[in-house]
Amino acid sequence: MIDSHWALTLLTWLEVMFIMLIGLGLLAVVIMYITDITQSTHTIRKNYPVIGRFRYFFEHLGEFFRQYFFAHDREEMPFNRADRSWVYRAAKDVDSNVGFGSTLDLNKPGTLIFLNAAFPIMESDALIPSAVVVGPFCKTPYTTRSIFNISGMSYGAISSPAILALSRGAAKAGCWLNTGEGGLSPYHLDGGCDLVFQIGTAKYGVRDLEGNLSDARLADLAAKPQIKMFEIKLSQGAKPGKGGILPAEKVSAEVALIRGITEGQASISPNGHTDIRSVVDLLQMINHVRNVTGKPVGFKSVLGEKKWLVDLINEIRVQGIESAPDFITLDSADGGSGAAPQPLMDHVGLPIKESLPWVTALLNEAGLKERIKIIVAGKLVTPHMVAWALASGADFVNSARGFMFALGCIQALQCHKNTCPTGITTHNIKLQKGLDPTDKAERVASYQRNITKSVGMIAHSCGVAEPRQLISEHIHIVNANGFSVPLDEINPQPLIFTSPETSIPGSESRQNIN
């Protein structure tokens, strides 16, 4: 009897303990749920309370199991884990140092190697990026020191909280924000940052009732001091030869009002400007917009067939240096988009590693490199790629997906489905609630500042005082044999303008245009 009583007592205590453990577990879940839905720092946890925590747990375990079961840190596409992790740390402004050596294969062809100087620049001699003037012949030129800016992302393609965070973060960091082709929204203006207004093929935001370019709308926009430049979009890296695509589920009432289109119907832009069918038309449009607005005007394009750029320079030779675009935004074939046909995304256009050196050499030969500023975009999200772009002739670097990572993007590849789990590319209010513009604005600013700081660190190591002093001679690139060679031995160098009579009228004074 005593043994059975003791056993019954023990069983009762075990039952009580089990119930207590279940109760404590449920209490912990409730506490985590309340904590997750009330916090504003982690988007995934806010949108997916409790279960969203498993992402961080498995991410941590992945460090130990990945070498046996999963992809290497540098194998994922379109952005590998190592690059994404750097951006996340930079955005959170936490330590980006690593231990035990690099995971980068330094023998892989295409790897960039910066040549450190025997006597690097001391911190006391370091300089901030030099100021660059865009549009010296404009009524209102634009001067900025920023080397890293936010590329075009339309309101509609991304959400209002995302635009708010980008606008506020850009203002904090001192960089510009490109509006994308979807027109100007109040969210772009909210933060008070510098803006580049993009004119797409559908001319959203600057068209009349018939869809033609409206000078009155242009003048209204130019009167806003935040809008510093106008960019005519010819093509986009992810879908050259295809217009913008905004799925019907993303065309809300507000988006429809801003763009001047029908709510709930897909917004598909033409694949080209109906009023720009030649380089003569392009220069005419550039000069028309510049005359109406008084502000710098350039164009955006992904390079494929190259002869048209040579024709453009020949036409500038005829019309004079003042007729030239104030800048060229050169997009890469591996650029990103919220929605694009896979054949175009995979196989059309040249990557920036080929197009940038070629365009730089072309403008140098024509004597136009100081007159026409080069802005580049396309997977340039880490310091070494930004430094490469500057050394290869770019005056500015733009990034869209880098800043999306700063907003909390986890590369879910749901941009075109209105189901983005982080609230960036969706108009679903429930998913947007996890994106706190105030918190994310700080991350946007931190990412931009840390990119600039890290590019400066590379420059100082190479023996120059600031990022814009980097040149191609500072870089080697690993060839097929696993050995590095000077970058200039790989890059194509145009030899088109070889005779003295090919100089551009007015270009003899270009040394004073900077």
N, C-alpha and C positions, 0 to 999 in steps of 0.2 A: 504493500500500500504506500509506503514511504517513497519507493522508487517511482511509482506511477504518479504520485502527487508532485514530486520534484520535476518529473518530465513534463507534466501538465503546466506547471509554473514556468518552466523554461520556454515551453512552446508559446505561452501567453506573452511572455516578454519579447520573444522573437517577433510575434505578430504586431505588438505595439511598436517595436523598433522599425519594422518594415513599413507600417502605416506612417510613422513619423518621417522616415526617409522619403516615402512617396510624397508626403505633405510638404517636406522641405524642398523636394525637387520641383513640385508644382509651384511653390512659393517663389523659388529661384526663377522659374520660367516666367511667372507673372512680373517679377521685378525686372528681368531682362527685357520683357516685352514693353513695359512702361518706359524703361530707360531708352530703349531703341527708338520708340516712336516720338519721344520728346526731345532727343538730341538732334543736332543739326550738323554734325561734323562728318558722319559716315553715311553716304547716300544709300548703299546697299542695305545697311542695317535698318535704316528708316523705312525703306520701301518693303523690305522683307524681314520684319522683326524676328528675332531669335534665330531663325534658320539662316539668316544672312551672316551670322557669326561663324558658321561652319566654313565660309570661304576663307577666313583668316586662319582658321585651324588647319585646314587642308593645305593652304598656301605655305604654312610653316612646315608641315610634314613633308611637303614636296621638296624642300631643301635637302632632305635626307633620302627620300625614295626616288627622286627624279632620275638619278644616274642609273637606276636599274629598270625603271618602268616607263619613264616619260621623256619628252623632248628635252634636249639640252637647252641651257639658258639662251643660247644664240641661234636656235634653229626655227623658232616660230615665225609665222608671217601673218599680216604684213609687218608687224613690229615684234621683235623678239623680246623675251622676258627681261633680259639685261637692260635693254634700252628703256623699256617701260618702267622698270624699277628705278632707273636713274631719274626719270622724269617725276615719278611719284615722290621720291625723296627730295628732289629739288623743289617741288611744289609745296611740300610740307615743311621745307626749310630745315631738314634734319641732316645728320651726318651722311655724306655720300662716299666716305672712304671705304675701301674694301681691303680684305686681308688675304695673305698667302699667295698672292700673285693673280695675274689677269687670266680670265677664261677665254680671252680673244686669241684665236689662232693667228699668230704673226706670220705664218708661212702661206696663208691663203691668198691666192691672187686677188688683187684689188684692195688689199688692206692698206690703209693710209698710215704713214709714219712721218711724224713731224720731226724736223732736224733741230735738236736742242743746241743752243749756243754754248760755247765754252764759258762765256761770261754773261749769264742771264741778267735781265733788267732787275734792278733792286726795287723793292716796294716803294721806296722814297722817290724813285724816278719814274714810276708808272703813271700813265695818263688815262683819263677817261676817253671813250671813243670820240673822235673828232667830229665836229659838226659838218653836215652835208646840206648844200642848198639844192633843192629840186625846182626846176622851172625858173631859171635866171631872167628870162625875157618876159615873164608873166607880171601882171599888175600886182599879184600877191604871191610871191614865191614861198616855198615851204622849207624851213630849216629845222633839222632834227639831228640829234646825236644817237638815236636808237639804232642798234644794229639788228634787233630781233623783234618782229612785229606779228600781229595776229592776222592771218590770211582770211580770205573771203568766206564767210559762213552766213547764209541768209537767215533772217527770221522767217520761220516756216520750216526750213530744213532743220534748224535747231530751235529749242524752246525759249520762251521769254526769260525764265530764270537763268538759263545759260548765257543769253545775250547780256542780261544785267550783270552777271558775274564777270564776263569778259570786258564789258565797258568800264566797270568800276576798277577791275584789276589793271586794265591798260592805263587808266588815269593814274593809278598809284605807281606803276612802273615807268611811266613816261614814254610808252610806245603807242603806235597807232593801231586801230581796229578797222579792217576792211568790212564794209556792210554786206558783201556778197551781192548777187544780182537781184535779190528779192525786194529791193527798195529800202527806204529809211524808216525804221520803227522808233517809237518813243524809248524803247529799251536800249537802242544804240546810243541815244543822246543822254541817257540817264546818268552815266558815270562822269560825263564831262571830258572824255578822252578825245584825242585827235582821231578823225575819221577819214577814210578813203571811200568815196562813194563809187560803187561799181555799176556801170551801165552794161547790162546784159543784152542779149539779142532781142528779148521781148521788151526791153526798155521800161521795166517796172519802176515806178516812182518818178519817171521823167517823160512819160508819154501822154499824148492827148487822147480823146475819146476814140480816135481811129487807130490808135496804137503807134502813131508817129512821134518822133522826138519833139518835145515841147520846150521851146526856149524859155517860156514863162516859168515852167517847173524847174528848169536848170537854174535860172536866176534866183528863184526862191531858195533852192538848196545852197547855192553859192553864198547867199546872204548869211547863212549860219556859220558863225566863226569856227565851230568845231570841224566842219568839213574842210579839209586841207587840200585834197587832190581828187581828181576824177579819173577813173580807170575804165577804159572801154574793153570789155571782155570779148575776145575773138574765139577763144577755145579754152578748154580746161583739161588738165593732164589726165584725169581719170576717164574722160570721154571726148577726146578730140573728134570734131565732126558731128557732135551730138549736142543739142541744146539742153538746158537745165530741165530736170525732172523732179517735180514735187508731187508725190502720190496724193490721190484724192483725200485719203484719211487725214492728211496733214493740212489740208486747205480749210482752216477754221474761218469763222466769220471775220475775225480781226485780220488774219493773213489775207483773205480775199479783199478786204477794204484797202489794205496797204498796197497790194499789188494791182488792184483794179480788175479783179477776175471774179468768177462765180464760185461761191462757197460749195465745198463738197465735190468739186470737179478737179481732176488732175491738171496741174499747171505744167504744161510742156512748152518750153521756149523753142523758137526756130533754131536750126543748126547753124545759122549764120545771120549776120545783119543784112537785111534786104537792101540797105542803102550803102553798104560797104562791100563792093565786089572787086576791088583792085587796090593797089598801093596808093594810087592817086586819090581814090575815094577815102581811104584810111587817113591820109594826111589832111584831106579836106575836112573830115569829121573831127579830127583832133584839133585843128585850128579853129573850127567853128565853136566847139565846146569851150576851148580856151578863151576865145574872144567874148563869148557870152558870160562865162564865169569869172574870168580874170585869174584863174587858179591853174596849177600844173595839171596837165593831162597826158596820159600815156595809155598803153594798151597791154592786155594780158594775152599770152598765147603759149601753147605747147609747140615746140619746134619739131617739125617732121621734114618735109621738103624744104630746102633752104634757099632756093633761088629767089623766092619772093622777098626775102630780107635784103638780098643784094639789089634787087629792083627798087626796094624802098630807099636804100641809101643813094642809089642813082637819082631817084626823084628828089631827095633832099638836096642833092648836088645842084639840081635845076632850080629848086625853089629857094634855097638858102638855109643857113643853119637855124634861123629862127622858126622855120616851119617844122623842124624835127620834133618828134615826141619828147616830152620831158623825161619819160622813163619807159622802160620795157619790163613788164613782169613776166619772167620766164618760168613756166610751169613744167613739171616733170611728168613723164609718161606714167610713173608710179605714184602719182598724186592720188588723193583720196576723194571720196564723194559719198553723199548720202544715198545716191541711187544712180547706177550706171550699168549699161549692158556689158556683160563679162568679156565678149570679144574685143570691145574697145578698151576696156580696162586692162586686159592682159597683153594685147598685141599691137596697139597703135600708138605712134609717137615715140620720140627719143627721150631717154632718161636724162636727168639734169647733169649727170657726170659727163655726158657727151655734148649736150647743147650749150651749157654755160661756157666752157673754154672756147668753143667755136664762136659764139656770139661776142665774147670778150675780144678775141683776136680780130674779128671782123670790124668791130667798132674802133679798135685801136688803129687798124690799118686805114680806116676812113677818116681818122682824126676826130671821131665823135664820142670817144669814151667819156670825156669830161662833160660833154653836153647832154648825153643821154644816160641817165642813171639806170643801173641794172638791179632789179628786185628778183629774187629767186625763191621758189617754193618746191616742195616735193620730198617728204620724208626726212626733212632736216630738223630733227628734234633733239639732237644731242650736241654737246659742245664741239666735238671734233668735226662733225659735219658742217656746222655753222662756220667754224674756222676754215675748213676747206673751201667753202663757198666764197668767203671773203678773200682768201688767198687766190682764188681762181677768177676774180674780177667782179664779184657781186658787191654792190654798195649797201644792200639791205637783204635780210633773209626774212621770209614770211613762213609761218607755220599755222596750220589749222588743227591737225590731229595731235600735235604736241600739246596745244592748249586744251584740247578735249581731254587728254590724259590728266592734265592739271585739274580739270573740272571733276574728275573721277571716273572717266571712261575706263571700262575693263576689257575693251576689244571684244564685245559680245557679237559684233557683226550684225546688229539688228537695226542699223541706221535707217534703212528704207522701209521698215515695217511698222513704225509708230509704236514699237514695243521696247524701246531702249530701257534697260533695267535701271539705269542711273539717271534718267530724266533729262538727258541732254538733247536727244534727237526725237523726242516724243511730245505730243500735245495732250497726253493722258495726264490729267491733274493728279491722279493717285501716284503715278510714277514721278511726276515733277516735284512732289512734296519733299523728296529726299535731297533735292538740290537747293541748298541754302545760299543765295547769292552773296550774302555778306561773308560767309566763311570761304566760299569758293573764290571770291574776288581776291582774298589774301593769298590763296594758292596760285592764282594766275599771276599775280605780281611777283611772288617769290620765285616762281619758275622762270619768269623773264629775267629777273635780277640775277639768279644763279647761273643761267645760261651766259649772260653777259660777263659775269665774274669769271666763269670757267674758261670762256674763250679768251678773256684777258690773261688768264693764267697760262694758257698755251702760248699766247703771243709773247709774254714775258720770258717763258722758257726758250723761245726761239730767238730771243735777243732784240725784240722790238717793244716799244713802249705802250702801244695800244693796238686793239684788234685790226683796225683798218690799215695798219702798216704791214700786215702779213701779205706775202706774195708767193707765187707758185714755187719759187726756189726754196722755200722753207719746207717743202713736202716731197717725200719719196713715196712711190707706190709699188707694192709687191707684184712682180710679174709671174708668168706661168712657171718659171723655174724656182720660185720660192725666194728669190733675191729681190731687193728693192732697187728701183731706178728712179732718176729724177722725174717728177710729174710731167714736166714739159716734153719728155720723150714719148709720152703716151697720148697726150691731148692733141687733137687735130688743130692745125694752125692754118687758117685761110691765107692764101697768097693771091688775092683777087685784085686789090688796088695797088698796082706796082709802079705806075707812072706818075710824074709830078702833077699832071693836069687833072688827076682824080681827086684833088683836095676839095673840100666842101667850102663854098663861098661863106666867108665869115669865120671859118674855123681857125684862121690864123690867130685869133684872139682867144681861143678856147682855154689857154692856160689861165686866164683870169676868171674862168667859169668853174667854180668849185664849191 
